[in-house]
Amino acid sequence: MKKIQAHLIGNKVSSNSKEAFSLNEKSSFGEPVGEKIIYSFPESLYLLEKKKMEITSQKKKLSYKILLEKLHRKDRRIQTKYSVFKNLREKGYVVKTALKFGADFRVYDRKSSSERSHAKWIIFADHESKKISWHEFSAKNRVAHSTKKKLLLAIVDEEDDVSYYEVAWIKP
């Protein structure tokens, strides 16, 4: 397959190539919006790292390192989010943003199309050095409960290894 030709313009990475639409259909990368496929920052990094995409900005081809630097200026947590995204994609999950839920990602079961099923988990990703209060933890739990999804906390360590903690409500 030919590499997807994409462009970073402002806060969006997008492509209108037939390869972009083909990969979206086959593997659920990106979101179709009109005549283009729009990619999340973690998706863009992943596809660039896997050599499935070339990204240009102001007519210059971006390396993985340069793209990561540019995205870090827009999202200070991009490295943590990317570690989680990459880990889940490589385990076969479909991972999409969850901005409208106030979370980092929504995750769909393996081999299920995001259009045909509901996300199984809502994920909040953080570095192991980050501390959260009980109030923040409770808020994350309420978001997951109100969206009828399981809460998954993804904790990234210094070596970029990811540990997952599923949090569930129980009735005593």
Buried (B, 14 or more C-beta within 10 A) or exposed (E): EEBBBBBBEEEBBBBEBEBBBBBBEEEBBBBEEEEBBBBBBBBBBBBBBEEBBBBEBEEEEBEEEBBBEBBEEEBEBBBBBBBBBBBBBEEEBBBBBBEEBEBBBBBBBEEBEBEEEEBBBBBBBBBEEEEEEEEEBEEBBEBBBEBEBBBBBBBBEEEBEBEBEEBEEEEE
